[in-house]
Amino acid sequence: MIWVYISESLLYLCFSLLMGAFIIQFVPERLKPDIHISKRLIQFSVVGVVFFSVAPVLRVILFLYEDIGFELTMQNVLTGFEVGKAWNLTVILSIFFYLFVSFFPVLKSKVMSGISLVFTLILLLALGWASHGASLTVWSGFAFHSLHFLAVTVWIGILLIVGWYSKNQENWLAYLRWFTPLAIACFLTIMGTGLFLMKLVIDVHEYVDAWTVPYGQALLVKHLSVIPVLFFAFINGFWMRCKLKMQEKINPIPWLKFESILLFFTFVSTGVLGQQEPPHSMKITLGSSGPSEIFAYFYPGIIEPSMSLQFGLNTISLLFFILSILFMWLILYSFRKKVSAVAPFFMGMFCILSLYFGLMASIQ
């Protein structure tokens, strides 16, 4: 199962690199730092979309093949299941896409970049077609999942390209002036579409109860992982701009890199989330599949399908919450004291862990 999670995470990474690489081509030179992107990166990303998107297909095949054999199961999945049909489309489009980026100057011509961006969007829509949301409500689920994923890849894609492929800090203030509002718009879109998609698979009133199953655990970790990202986004988008306006000597690129690494962890949690059984009914899901092993480790009582979780502060949970606040403060303090971005990155990770342990310890 771990290989599926890794594949899903790397698939999102490939889409983000493609999206960011082509969008940044439309930004005037005066509004961005000097960026050099290798065509090899584009080619690897296109190939990655094919190979990493096959993981859900293989998972279905491996789950069903014992009854009728591997070859017949593979044929049935590729021709009869939506996930298989979507992957067929992905393979065909990716072959044309790969040939296009190999033979045309896609990083030197806005027309070619525009065509490449259309290829990327179509591949993204193919992924949305095979999503769980689309299987529940065909059009709204497909539209909201695609919009959600589009906002994620635009935000993180530009962040990755600028953070890892910038050769200098020129025009950084100009870059922040347009990227910061774009990032805010993407974040608000992610929040709105994410709430809609969550409501498709889980009753909002059962959000805490869902922590008893693997899907709820992955959802909780995903939500907690956003908190340090927002701290880094505040630093990179607002505080950094103030520092640069005052002409302080500070290098924003390492901070951008570590923000992108934190965002990659949201990819990992999203990959885990996408492969878990959604708890449409907590009683049925908990009764049939059993509780999450992680939750069972933290919860001292008897886990029953009809149980309802409650919160209660205690000494241990309070200490973890205080620790999480301390780590949040240390992220900001590190930037103020011009500490290397490595330290606040780990502070962000410790913040997530402290909040998680605090919540688990407070469950009754």
Buried (B, 14 or more C-beta within 10 A) or exposed (E): EEEBBBBBBBBBBBBBBBBBBBBBBEBEEEBBBEBEBEBEBBBEBBBBBBBBBBBBBBBBBEEBBEEEEEEEBBBBBBEEBEBBBBBEBBBEBBEEBBEBBEEBEBBEEEEBBBBBBEBBBEBBBBBBBBBBBBBBBEEBBBBBBBBBBBBBBBBBBBBBBBBBBBEEBBBBBBBBEBBBEBBEEBBEBBEBBBEBBBEBBBBEEBBBBBBBBBBBBBBBBBBBBBBBBBBBBBBBBEBBBEBBEEEEEBEBBBBBBBBBBBBBBBBBBBBBBBBBEBBEBBBEBBEEBBBBEBBEEBBEEEBEBEBEBEEEEEEEBEBBBEBBEBBBEBBBBBBEEEBEBEBBBBBBBBBBBBBBBBBBBBBE
